[in-house]
Amino acid sequence: MSTNTALAPQQKKEVATATEAAEVSKSVRTVSPFDNHNAFVEAQRIANLLCSSSMVPYNFQGQSNLGNCVIALEMSRRMNMSVLAVMQGMYVIKGRPAWSSQFIVSAINKSNLFTRLQLETEGEGNSLRCRAWAFERSTGKKLMGIWITMEMAQKEGWISKEGSKWRTMPDQMIRYRAATFFGRLYCPDILMGLYAPDEVETFNSTPPAVMPVSPTSSTVTASITGTIGQLNALVQERDAEPEQAEIFDAVGAR
């Protein structure tokens, strides 16, 4: 019996959209969307393709998430990774972006800075502990991560928080946390300051209180003067932009 595996028209369109966005994103991989006007316009064009697809994660779908797509493009450029891989590996918890633990392990291994990440465990139950280690390729030195223990998980509140996976799969969670700590210690530039989702969930989501300040006439005058100076600088930069834009147009036309 033959099985019809043909894609529906809508599915074909979504696959083509995601594929085109991934291919086009290579053209701006070396230029930040925020470097110049042309790069920003190109990034928005790619972001429009991405947010129109239902194959990207929910936090990147729709015009309201166009900005999220532009940021994902910038992060993929910095990490030299596919924008689709970055999107799939990112979560937004309590308004904070976070990497999935699987993505963190993958990014560390793909960086080629170390040999493949290894996880060492000792004990079991409440005495279980784990640490990650690898050899640094440039020096051959063995780099040891810190021990993550169940006692630490208890004291830090990782186990007690509602819905914690530490209660049901501690062996898996302690390995993920050990890998995350290794990355934050030895290659923070790869993680770009982001945490794993279960770490973000332990953060206090209440923003710090901001004390109102009554501006004096001198501070208002200084603020206005500074703003005018910034606007004048922007005007001068804009006037010089056409010459730079012609250079980028010539490069893109090759």
Backbone bond lengths (Angstrom), bond angles and torsions (degrees), N, CA, C in turn:
res aa  C-N    CA-C-N  psi(-1)  N-CA   C-N-CA  omega(-1)  CA-C   N-CA-C  phi
1 M - - - 1.473 - - 1.525 109.10 -
2 S 1.306 116.06 127.80 1.470 120.24 -179.20 1.509 109.75 -86.55
3 T 1.305 115.51 147.32 1.466 121.40 179.71 1.506 109.25 -112.34
4 N 1.324 115.64 131.26 1.462 120.91 -179.87 1.517 109.27 -81.31
5 T 1.320 115.32 108.88 1.468 119.84 -177.52 1.524 112.06 -105.82
6 A 1.330 117.17 11.56 1.470 120.57 -178.72 1.525 110.00 -66.05
7 L 1.319 115.86 141.57 1.454 121.13 178.88 1.516 110.66 -82.24
8 A 1.333 115.20 144.53 1.453 120.32 174.91 1.524 108.75 -68.54
9 P 1.351 117.90 157.33 1.474 120.45 -179.04 1.521 113.17 -52.68
10 Q 1.341 117.24 -41.94 1.459 120.21 -178.90 1.530 110.80 -65.40
11 Q 1.341 116.34 -40.21 1.458 120.32 178.55 1.519 111.09 -65.07
12 K 1.352 116.54 -41.09 1.467 120.13 177.13 1.523 111.11 -59.83
13 K 1.329 115.21 -41.15 1.466 120.02 -179.44 1.522 110.52 -64.09
14 E 1.341 116.63 -41.73 1.454 120.64 -178.57 1.523 110.81 -67.73
15 V 1.329 117.08 -40.92 1.461 120.58 178.23 1.525 110.08 -63.53
16 A 1.337 116.29 -44.31 1.466 120.56 179.33 1.515 111.06 -63.05
17 T 1.345 117.10 -39.14 1.461 121.48 -179.98 1.518 110.94 -63.50
18 A 1.333 116.49 -48.70 1.462 120.45 -179.25 1.529 111.21 -64.59
19 T 1.323 116.56 -39.98 1.471 120.63 -179.78 1.519 110.94 -66.70
20 E 1.330 116.74 -43.52 1.466 120.29 179.39 1.518 110.54 -63.15
21 A 1.333 117.07 -41.32 1.460 120.25 -179.78 1.523 110.83 -63.18
22 A 1.331 116.36 -40.16 1.468 120.03 179.56 1.526 111.21 -65.37
23 E 1.354 116.31 -40.17 1.459 120.00 -179.56 1.523 111.47 -70.34
24 V 1.342 116.07 -44.52 1.462 119.50 -177.71 1.517 110.96 -66.69
25 S 1.357 116.71 -31.44 1.461 119.48 -177.88 1.520 111.86 -62.49
26 K 1.340 117.63 -22.47 1.458 120.38 178.39 1.532 111.23 -63.92
27 S 1.327 116.35 -28.01 1.463 119.85 -177.44 1.516 112.88 -71.53
28 V 1.336 117.15 -21.32 1.464 119.98 179.13 1.513 111.15 -111.86
29 R 1.357 116.82 14.07 1.453 120.76 -176.65 1.520 111.38 -63.39
30 T 1.332 117.93 -30.74 1.452 120.83 -176.21 1.524 112.98 -94.63
31 V 1.322 117.84 -4.47 1.463 121.29 -178.39 1.520 109.19 -125.31
32 S 1.321 117.18 128.87 1.456 120.99 178.50 1.526 109.73 -69.25
33 P 1.342 118.18 141.72 1.465 120.44 175.96 1.522 112.84 -58.99
34 F 1.327 116.16 -18.49 1.457 120.51 -176.55 1.529 112.92 -103.27
35 D 1.335 116.43 9.52 1.461 119.94 -179.44 1.525 112.54 -77.08
36 N 1.333 116.97 -40.34 1.453 120.48 -177.67 1.524 109.63 -157.47
37 H 1.319 115.28 172.19 1.461 121.08 -174.75 1.528 111.83 -62.56
38 N 1.320 117.59 -44.90 1.456 120.70 -177.82 1.521 112.06 -61.82
39 A 1.343 116.22 -43.21 1.463 120.24 179.61 1.522 110.93 -64.93
40 F 1.327 116.62 -36.77 1.464 120.57 179.87 1.528 110.90 -66.94
41 V 1.323 116.75 -41.91 1.463 120.98 178.01 1.525 110.69 -64.13
42 E 1.339 116.83 -43.05 1.457 121.15 178.75 1.526 111.40 -63.03
43 A 1.357 116.29 -39.79 1.464 120.47 179.14 1.526 110.55 -64.25
44 Q 1.333 117.26 -38.88 1.463 120.34 178.60 1.527 110.92 -66.03
45 R 1.316 116.80 -35.49 1.463 120.23 178.63 1.532 110.41 -64.05
46 I 1.334 115.89 -44.07 1.460 119.96 178.27 1.525 110.01 -67.18
47 A 1.332 116.12 -41.68 1.465 120.13 -179.19 1.525 111.08 -61.55
48 N 1.328 116.89 -34.91 1.465 120.41 177.02 1.524 111.17 -63.24
49 L 1.324 116.30 -38.85 1.461 120.42 176.65 1.524 110.61 -63.47
50 L 1.311 115.87 -44.25 1.457 120.41 -176.05 1.526 112.14 -67.60
51 C 1.325 116.90 -47.07 1.470 119.40 -175.11 1.524 111.95 -70.91
52 S 1.332 118.29 -14.53 1.460 120.77 178.17 1.523 112.48 -85.84
53 S 1.320 117.70 -5.13 1.465 121.85 -178.20 1.524 110.64 -97.93
54 S 1.319 116.73 139.51 1.463 121.50 176.02 1.527 111.31 -86.67
55 M 1.343 117.32 0.41 1.456 121.18 -179.67 1.522 112.36 -88.80
56 V 1.332 117.63 -9.16 1.457 120.56 174.79 1.524 107.72 -90.39
57 P 1.336 118.67 157.62 1.464 121.03 -179.69 1.530 112.49 -57.01
58 Y 1.312 115.28 156.25 1.470 122.49 -173.80 1.527 112.29 -54.76
59 N 1.332 117.11 -38.60 1.464 120.28 -176.40 1.527 113.46 -67.90
60 F 1.343 116.72 -5.07 1.467 120.71 179.53 1.526 112.23 -117.85
61 Q 1.316 118.04 5.59 1.463 121.44 -176.88 1.528 111.31 -92.47
62 G 1.342 115.81 142.22 1.460 121.34 175.07 1.519 113.58 88.33
63 Q 1.328 114.81 157.46 1.463 120.42 -178.08 1.525 112.59 -62.37
64 S 1.330 117.46 -27.56 1.464 119.97 179.98 1.532 111.49 -67.08
65 N 1.333 116.67 -18.86 1.465 121.21 179.29 1.531 112.34 -108.13
66 L 1.327 116.15 20.35 1.460 120.66 178.07 1.528 110.80 -58.45
67 G 1.333 116.22 -41.75 1.464 120.17 179.33 1.517 112.39 -61.87
68 N 1.348 116.57 -37.05 1.458 119.84 177.44 1.520 111.05 -61.58
69 C 1.320 116.29 -37.79 1.461 120.84 179.84 1.528 111.32 -67.15
70 V 1.330 117.03 -39.39 1.469 120.53 178.06 1.528 110.04 -63.49
71 I 1.330 116.34 -41.88 1.466 120.28 178.70 1.520 110.67 -65.13
72 A 1.336 116.94 -39.47 1.463 120.67 177.49 1.528 110.77 -61.83
73 L 1.333 116.83 -37.62 1.461 121.02 177.22 1.529 110.77 -63.03
74 E 1.335 116.43 -42.21 1.456 120.12 179.64 1.531 110.49 -65.57
75 M 1.325 117.10 -40.69 1.464 120.47 -179.56 1.530 110.90 -67.77
76 S 1.330 116.76 -38.01 1.462 119.57 178.60 1.525 110.54 -65.99
77 R 1.343 116.59 -34.36 1.470 120.42 177.45 1.525 109.95 -64.96
78 R 1.325 116.68 -45.95 1.467 120.12 -178.25 1.526 111.69 -64.35
79 M 1.333 116.23 -35.46 1.463 120.52 -176.02 1.522 112.37 -91.97
80 N 1.352 116.22 -5.57 1.465 121.41 -177.70 1.526 111.15 55.43
81 M 1.333 114.87 47.33 1.456 121.44 -179.51 1.522 109.30 -129.82
82 S 1.322 115.94 163.33 1.455 121.09 176.68 1.524 109.91 -62.39
83 V 1.331 116.73 138.34 1.458 120.17 178.82 1.524 110.65 -63.52
84 L 1.330 117.68 -32.29 1.462 120.31 178.24 1.526 110.78 -67.27
85 A 1.333 117.13 -37.43 1.461 120.46 177.41 1.520 110.96 -65.30
86 V 1.340 116.37 -39.73 1.462 120.72 177.95 1.524 110.53 -63.77
87 M 1.325 116.75 -43.83 1.455 120.55 179.62 1.526 111.97 -62.86
88 Q 1.335 115.71 -43.70 1.462 119.94 -179.20 1.521 111.61 -66.47
89 G 1.324 116.96 -28.23 1.461 119.81 -177.27 1.503 114.75 -91.69
90 M 1.340 117.83 0.47 1.461 120.62 -175.38 1.521 111.90 -109.90
91 Y 1.326 114.93 139.69 1.460 122.73 174.57 1.524 108.30 -122.49
92 V 1.322 116.06 158.01 1.457 120.85 173.24 1.524 106.96 -119.63
93 I 1.333 116.14 110.82 1.452 122.99 -178.11 1.525 108.95 -116.87
94 K 1.325 116.35 121.36 1.467 121.08 -179.59 1.528 111.32 53.93
95 G 1.325 115.65 37.29 1.456 120.48 178.16 1.515 114.27 78.75
96 R 1.323 117.55 5.54 1.465 121.46 -179.68 1.525 110.09 -111.55
97 P 1.323 119.00 134.26 1.474 120.15 175.12 1.523 109.77 -73.19
98 A 1.319 116.06 145.18 1.463 120.90 -180.00 1.518 109.08 -148.08
99 W 1.354 115.90 147.48 1.455 121.25 176.30 1.512 109.57 -88.35
100 S 1.329 117.07 142.91 1.455 119.95 170.94 1.531 107.84 -68.42
101 S 1.317 115.99 150.52 1.468 119.79 -178.43 1.519 111.33 -61.72
102 Q 1.343 116.92 -37.18 1.464 120.17 178.04 1.520 111.00 -62.42
103 F 1.338 116.24 -38.75 1.461 120.26 179.99 1.525 110.35 -66.15
104 I 1.332 117.16 -39.04 1.458 121.06 179.94 1.527 110.83 -61.34
105 V 1.344 116.29 -46.38 1.460 120.27 178.33 1.529 110.31 -61.87
106 S 1.330 116.31 -43.40 1.458 120.89 179.90 1.531 111.39 -62.92
107 A 1.337 116.84 -42.99 1.465 120.75 -178.73 1.526 111.35 -65.19
108 I 1.330 116.92 -39.01 1.465 120.69 178.79 1.526 110.11 -64.47
109 N 1.322 116.44 -46.16 1.467 119.97 -179.58 1.526 112.11 -66.57
110 K 1.336 116.18 -37.25 1.464 120.35 -177.79 1.525 112.71 -75.01
111 S 1.327 117.14 -19.80 1.467 120.43 -177.25 1.519 112.44 -63.93
112 N 1.341 116.57 -23.65 1.457 122.51 -179.55 1.527 112.34 66.23
113 L 1.333 116.88 14.52 1.455 120.16 175.91 1.522 111.04 -79.95
114 F 1.338 115.23 -25.82 1.457 120.70 -176.20 1.533 109.88 -131.60
115 T 1.340 115.09 165.82 1.451 118.53 166.88 1.529 107.23 -68.89
116 R 1.311 116.86 172.99 1.453 120.06 -176.14 1.530 110.74 -58.73
117 L 1.330 115.98 133.68 1.456 122.05 -176.13 1.525 110.64 -61.87
118 Q 1.331 115.14 131.70 1.461 122.00 179.17 1.530 109.70 -113.70
119 L 1.337 115.92 146.75 1.461 121.40 -179.57 1.523 109.18 -119.92
120 E 1.313 115.17 124.11 1.462 122.32 -177.66 1.522 109.15 -110.89
121 T 1.323 117.50 127.08 1.460 121.53 -179.51 1.518 110.61 -120.74
122 E 1.330 114.30 152.35 1.458 121.84 175.50 1.526 108.77 -141.52
123 G 1.332 115.77 148.92 1.450 120.76 176.31 1.517 112.80 74.34
124 E 1.324 114.97 -173.95 1.452 121.80 178.70 1.523 108.88 -156.21
125 G 1.332 115.81 165.13 1.461 119.79 -179.09 1.519 111.67 60.58
126 N 1.322 116.47 -134.25 1.460 121.46 -179.09 1.514 113.54 -70.42
127 S 1.341 117.25 -14.90 1.468 120.72 178.95 1.526 112.14 -96.66
128 L 1.327 117.11 5.11 1.464 121.44 -179.12 1.524 110.54 -65.37
129 R 1.324 115.35 137.34 1.459 120.31 174.26 1.518 108.66 -146.34
130 C 1.349 115.67 157.41 1.461 120.87 -175.59 1.527 109.78 -149.45
131 R 1.318 115.56 146.74 1.460 120.27 172.67 1.523 108.53 -143.64
132 A 1.314 116.19 153.09 1.462 122.44 178.62 1.520 109.32 -102.94
133 W 1.322 116.51 150.02 1.456 120.38 176.81 1.525 109.63 -151.70
134 A 1.315 114.34 159.88 1.466 121.24 177.23 1.521 108.28 -164.77
135 F 1.331 116.41 163.52 1.458 121.19 175.27 1.529 109.41 -94.20
136 E 1.322 115.71 133.33 1.460 120.71 175.61 1.522 108.45 -74.11
137 R 1.319 117.34 124.64 1.467 120.88 -174.28 1.528 112.16 -66.03
138 S 1.302 118.31 -35.99 1.465 120.53 -174.95 1.525 112.83 -72.35
139 T 1.334 117.18 -28.36 1.468 120.31 -176.26 1.522 113.29 -118.61
140 G 1.324 117.41 -18.53 1.458 120.37 -176.11 1.515 112.85 78.99
141 K 1.337 116.94 3.96 1.464 121.44 -178.21 1.521 111.02 -76.78
142 K 1.323 116.13 139.36 1.460 121.09 176.77 1.528 109.18 -82.28
143 L 1.306 116.34 120.10 1.464 122.29 -178.59 1.524 109.35 -101.81
144 M 1.323 115.68 123.99 1.455 121.20 -176.77 1.526 110.09 -106.49
145 G 1.330 115.91 129.63 1.450 119.92 172.47 1.510 110.27 -79.56
146 I 1.327 116.93 171.81 1.456 120.11 -179.94 1.528 109.66 -81.57
147 W 1.317 116.01 156.28 1.456 120.80 177.46 1.521 109.99 -73.10
148 I 1.315 116.36 129.16 1.465 122.31 171.86 1.521 106.55 -102.65
149 T 1.311 117.16 121.69 1.455 121.47 -174.98 1.524 110.70 -116.36
150 M 1.325 115.37 160.04 1.461 120.06 176.35 1.528 110.39 -66.70
151 E 1.328 115.94 -29.89 1.467 119.57 175.83 1.526 110.18 -64.05
152 M 1.330 116.26 -42.20 1.455 120.39 176.59 1.527 110.74 -61.58
153 A 1.339 116.40 -44.11 1.458 120.91 -179.74 1.520 111.22 -59.93
154 Q 1.323 115.80 -37.47 1.466 119.94 179.47 1.523 111.24 -69.74
155 K 1.332 117.11 -46.41 1.458 121.16 -177.89 1.524 112.37 -67.56
156 E 1.341 117.24 -33.78 1.462 121.16 -179.36 1.529 112.57 -80.49
157 G 1.330 116.96 -7.39 1.461 120.08 177.91 1.505 114.30 83.77
158 W 1.350 117.63 12.49 1.466 120.11 -179.30 1.527 111.08 -69.43
159 I 1.328 116.96 -31.94 1.458 120.97 -177.51 1.524 111.79 -83.16
160 S 1.317 116.91 -37.97 1.461 120.88 -171.92 1.522 114.45 -78.80
161 K 1.337 118.46 -17.93 1.458 118.73 -176.97 1.527 110.94 -67.86
162 E 1.314 115.99 151.17 1.462 121.94 -174.57 1.529 111.17 -62.21
163 G 1.327 115.72 134.34 1.456 121.13 178.08 1.512 114.53 73.81
164 S 1.335 117.58 15.06 1.455 120.89 -176.13 1.525 111.57 -65.45
165 K 1.343 115.85 131.52 1.458 121.77 175.60 1.523 111.34 -74.73
166 W 1.332 117.03 -12.17 1.454 120.62 177.62 1.526 110.74 -63.59
167 R 1.305 117.52 -24.60 1.466 120.44 -179.64 1.524 111.49 -76.80
168 T 1.328 116.52 -34.48 1.467 120.16 -173.05 1.522 113.66 -101.60
169 M 1.326 118.05 -27.16 1.470 120.81 -179.88 1.525 110.62 -140.55
170 P 1.329 117.57 62.69 1.472 120.69 -177.38 1.520 113.47 -62.05
171 D 1.352 117.55 -34.66 1.470 119.90 -179.28 1.529 111.25 -60.90
172 Q 1.331 116.76 -40.65 1.466 121.14 -179.64 1.527 110.85 -73.35
173 M 1.321 116.31 -44.30 1.467 120.32 -176.18 1.525 111.71 -65.45
174 I 1.326 117.85 -37.89 1.466 119.74 -177.68 1.529 110.11 -69.09
175 R 1.325 117.03 -30.44 1.469 120.43 176.44 1.527 110.87 -71.16
176 Y 1.331 115.92 -43.19 1.463 119.21 176.95 1.525 110.86 -59.76
177 R 1.333 116.11 -44.05 1.464 119.08 -177.22 1.527 110.98 -67.34
178 A 1.312 118.20 -36.77 1.462 121.18 178.25 1.525 110.58 -63.49
179 A 1.335 116.93 -42.00 1.465 121.09 178.49 1.524 110.94 -64.95
180 T 1.333 116.40 -40.39 1.465 121.09 179.45 1.523 111.21 -63.32
181 F 1.320 116.87 -42.99 1.459 120.88 179.69 1.531 110.91 -66.26
182 F 1.322 117.17 -36.77 1.458 120.42 176.71 1.531 110.10 -61.34
183 G 1.324 116.61 -46.89 1.459 120.69 179.60 1.513 112.58 -62.34
184 R 1.322 116.99 -39.96 1.457 120.22 -179.03 1.526 111.22 -70.21
185 L 1.321 116.52 -27.47 1.459 120.47 -178.56 1.525 112.29 -82.75
186 Y 1.338 117.62 -42.94 1.468 121.04 -171.00 1.530 114.95 -107.16
187 C 1.314 118.23 -18.53 1.473 119.15 178.65 1.534 110.33 -147.21
188 P 1.327 117.23 60.65 1.476 120.26 -179.25 1.522 113.08 -62.02
189 D 1.349 116.42 -24.29 1.455 119.59 179.42 1.518 111.44 -65.80
190 I 1.334 117.37 -28.84 1.461 120.39 178.52 1.519 110.46 -71.35
191 L 1.339 116.92 -41.94 1.469 120.62 -179.21 1.523 111.97 -78.34
192 M 1.340 116.88 -16.44 1.470 122.35 176.67 1.524 112.28 56.60
193 G 1.327 115.73 34.74 1.460 119.91 175.24 1.512 115.42 77.90
194 L 1.340 117.86 4.07 1.456 120.32 -178.76 1.526 110.85 -90.72
195 Y 1.339 115.09 154.56 1.453 121.64 -178.08 1.528 110.18 -107.60
196 A 1.342 115.51 172.81 1.456 121.23 173.19 1.525 108.71 -80.18
197 P 1.345 118.66 154.67 1.466 121.35 -176.48 1.521 114.45 -54.97
198 D 1.339 118.03 -43.21 1.463 119.13 -178.00 1.520 111.96 -69.40
199 E 1.350 117.51 -22.89 1.458 120.56 173.85 1.528 110.41 -72.54
200 V 1.326 116.08 -43.82 1.465 120.45 -178.94 1.519 110.97 -62.22
201 E 1.321 117.02 -34.62 1.459 120.61 -178.46 1.516 112.69 -64.09
202 T 1.338 117.05 -19.98 1.462 120.06 179.06 1.521 111.96 -88.42
203 F 1.336 117.39 -6.96 1.457 120.37 -179.34 1.517 110.52 -73.43
204 N 1.315 115.14 154.34 1.461 120.81 173.76 1.515 108.41 -79.35
205 S 1.340 116.81 118.81 1.464 120.46 -175.89 1.523 112.89 -83.34
206 T 1.343 117.65 -6.06 1.455 120.70 -179.39 1.521 109.95 -80.61
207 P 1.331 118.49 120.10 1.466 120.08 -178.81 1.519 111.11 -68.21
208 P 1.318 117.98 149.21 1.463 120.64 179.18 1.513 111.51 -63.98
209 A 1.337 114.99 147.76 1.467 119.83 -179.53 1.519 109.95 -69.65
210 V 1.319 116.04 141.64 1.464 121.92 179.08 1.516 108.33 -111.85
211 M 1.324 117.04 121.75 1.457 121.76 -179.53 1.527 109.45 -78.31
212 P 1.359 116.57 125.67 1.474 118.85 179.04 1.523 111.02 -66.89
213 V 1.301 115.35 142.56 1.460 121.46 179.10 1.524 108.68 -121.53
214 S 1.310 115.96 126.84 1.459 120.39 178.32 1.517 108.50 -84.36
215 P 1.312 117.86 114.67 1.475 119.75 -176.96 1.518 112.00 -72.42
216 T 1.318 115.72 141.27 1.457 120.66 174.01 1.513 108.88 -88.15
217 S 1.306 116.21 169.05 1.465 119.70 -179.13 1.521 111.16 -61.14
218 S 1.347 117.05 -34.17 1.463 119.65 -179.09 1.523 111.35 -69.35
219 T 1.351 116.70 -38.79 1.467 118.60 179.69 1.517 110.70 -70.32
220 V 1.335 117.82 -36.48 1.454 120.64 177.25 1.518 110.55 -63.04
221 T 1.348 115.90 -44.97 1.465 120.54 179.74 1.533 110.73 -61.80
222 A 1.339 115.96 -42.89 1.466 120.09 179.40 1.522 110.73 -63.72
223 S 1.348 116.27 -38.51 1.471 120.14 -179.67 1.521 110.76 -65.92
224 I 1.343 116.12 -43.88 1.468 120.38 179.89 1.527 110.19 -63.82
225 T 1.335 116.14 -42.98 1.460 120.31 -179.98 1.521 111.13 -62.03
226 G 1.334 115.56 -42.48 1.461 119.49 178.65 1.511 112.14 -64.03
227 T 1.347 116.54 -40.12 1.464 120.59 179.63 1.519 111.31 -64.42
228 I 1.337 116.12 -42.86 1.473 120.07 178.57 1.523 110.04 -61.49
229 G 1.331 116.71 -40.69 1.459 119.80 178.46 1.515 112.14 -62.56
230 Q 1.356 116.33 -39.88 1.461 120.33 178.08 1.523 111.00 -65.17
231 L 1.333 116.56 -41.21 1.463 120.49 179.75 1.529 110.99 -64.40
232 N 1.322 116.14 -41.11 1.462 119.30 178.27 1.531 110.96 -62.70
233 A 1.340 116.28 -39.36 1.466 119.85 178.51 1.522 110.84 -64.70
234 L 1.352 116.35 -39.54 1.459 120.59 179.12 1.525 111.44 -65.20
235 V 1.334 116.32 -38.76 1.465 120.49 179.16 1.524 109.76 -63.74
236 Q 1.354 116.31 -44.05 1.451 119.67 178.78 1.518 111.41 -63.01
237 E 1.341 115.83 -39.14 1.471 119.83 178.39 1.520 110.86 -66.10
238 R 1.338 116.15 -39.15 1.464 120.08 179.29 1.508 110.93 -64.72
239 D 1.341 116.88 -40.16 1.460 120.53 -179.96 1.521 111.33 -63.49
240 A 1.341 116.18 -30.05 1.468 119.28 179.82 1.512 112.30 -86.60
241 E 1.339 117.71 -7.91 1.465 122.15 -173.74 1.522 114.73 -64.78
242 P 1.357 120.12 -41.84 1.469 119.13 -176.80 1.516 113.91 -53.56
243 E 1.347 116.74 -40.70 1.458 119.57 -179.27 1.525 110.45 -62.66
244 Q 1.360 116.57 -41.57 1.450 120.66 178.82 1.524 110.62 -68.57
245 A 1.330 116.77 -37.88 1.460 120.92 -179.39 1.520 110.35 -63.87
246 E 1.338 117.60 -36.59 1.464 120.66 179.15 1.529 110.19 -63.66
247 I 1.344 115.78 -35.34 1.461 119.04 179.65 1.499 110.32 -66.39
248 F 1.367 117.16 -43.35 1.450 120.46 -179.22 1.524 111.38 -68.90
249 D 1.341 117.22 -36.25 1.469 120.67 176.65 1.520 109.98 -61.96
250 A 1.340 116.36 -40.99 1.467 119.80 -179.36 1.513 110.89 -65.68
251 V 1.336 116.90 -40.17 1.471 121.15 179.00 1.502 109.95 -65.84
252 G 1.352 116.87 -43.98 1.455 120.89 -177.60 1.518 112.20 -68.09
253 A 1.326 116.47 -23.41 1.475 119.37 -177.28 1.519 112.85 -81.40
254 R 1.335 116.56 -12.15 1.464 120.00 -178.18 1.519 110.81 -68.98
